[in-house]
């Protein structure tokens, strides 16, 4: 067994021998296929400009967030997949008149389209109320504006 210093030098010699070949293959055809096209052809010099993206305004962002929230809580995906009727109807047994029904009776996991939209609207209205109550806590606003925000947020 050779001493450690000799084995270290022999290991580095083999490492440098392997690093001389970039492809790691001894096959001359592979070497020609990797070198020959780049010795004849040159890539074009392109002066491409990167597109500049501007951030949307805060009002656009909050509108998109509220729209997405409305679509999620109103069951938009359910409405697209199941295609329920917009509104239901029942016939009154005494008078025989047809009355509209907004909430789907008898099914917990089903809904009419108008039921989903109205519940989604109420959830969004509650979220906007919370945002308005938060704006009413700003110390830099006038007292009348703060009272207006708080009143609109609570109602």
Buried (B, 14 or more C-beta within 10 A) or exposed (E): EEEEEEEEEEEEEEEEEEEEEEEEEEEEEEBEEEEEEEEEEEEEEEEEEEEEEEEEEEEEEEEEEBEEBBBEBBBBEBBEEEEBEEEBEEEEEEEEEEEEBEEBEEEEEBBBBBBBBBBBEEBBEEBBBEBBBEBBEEEEBEEEEBEBBBEBBEE
